[in-house]
Amino acid sequence: MGTRFELILPEQERSRDLKAIGEAALAEIEDCHRRLSRFDPASLVSYIVRSGAEYPVPLDEDTYRLFQDALAVWRLSEGAFDLTLPSSAMDALVLDPETRSIRLTRPGVALDLGGIAKGHALDLAGRELRIHRVESAFLHGGTSSALAIGRPPDAEWWRVGLAGGGEVKLRDSALSVSAVWEGNPHPTVDPRSGQPLEGARRAVVTGPTARLADAWSTAALVTGDRPAKAPAEWNITVREI
């Protein structure tokens, strides 16, 4: 996913091998990268792009839910979130819940899971920590996506400072920050028009999962405001920077 992931595991009251638990959580992130990288020709995403127009491609349950969420945000944001740039072909992605598979209704569809894959990886790592009954942890990917489990041992909240000013408090919730600025060598494109976003602004989203927080922060950055159909459980703010 082209970014650095970090995990904070405070010492806890039970005598457990936190190092091994942390390594298991990070292994989930590494596995997610192998499956979802568009740069690796052996990845699942590359296989879908090559073969999905010829026949349905079976998915594991987690990846199926990832595509479900991506399609839901695409619809609710009225196209402001799109995995298929530059082909702009989200309507070509078809999921079959009975076979838990995906197919493409036409060839030439690009897939770039980008930020939503980063959030997905954090959610999988967080699930691994919870399986091992970890009650306090903080994970981030690239400093723009974060997941908080519980709270720090000595505070009520995990406190996250934002570049450009401001602070977010997290407890059992996720954070995503998306931004666009003048001179950015990798400009964000509005999938509805195909044009790079103008101006400088930042979208900050908190809510239940890192995966959906990443999707909604991208959509909010594109629309320049809270998307009208975003569910109430998402705290979304957009401001100029």
Disulfide bonds with the S-S distance in Angstrom:
none
